[in-house]
């Protein structure tokens, strides 16, 4: 891979992918909180409680998947070794 391609990939990773991952994690957490509030607020309504349970379940699944992918990517970055990763990519992952 040429130096320009490495710089492009690292810039995309730092400027777009990392903030996008943070945003998606925040959205999933907000969805989880929304589900909990809906579940608690509708203690007397069974259908609304079921919807709250579904929101909670789907947000937990989403969070587990996102954190798992993030962990796998970090594991791969560590297995490849820091000497094979451009400095700006390595610095971007250190900020997470």
Buried (B, 14 or more C-beta within 10 A) or exposed (E): EEEEEBEEBBBEBBEEEBEEBEEEBEEBEEBBEBBBEBBEEBEEEEEBBEBBBEBBEBBBEBBEEBEEEBEEBEEEBEEEEEEEBBEBBBEBBEEE
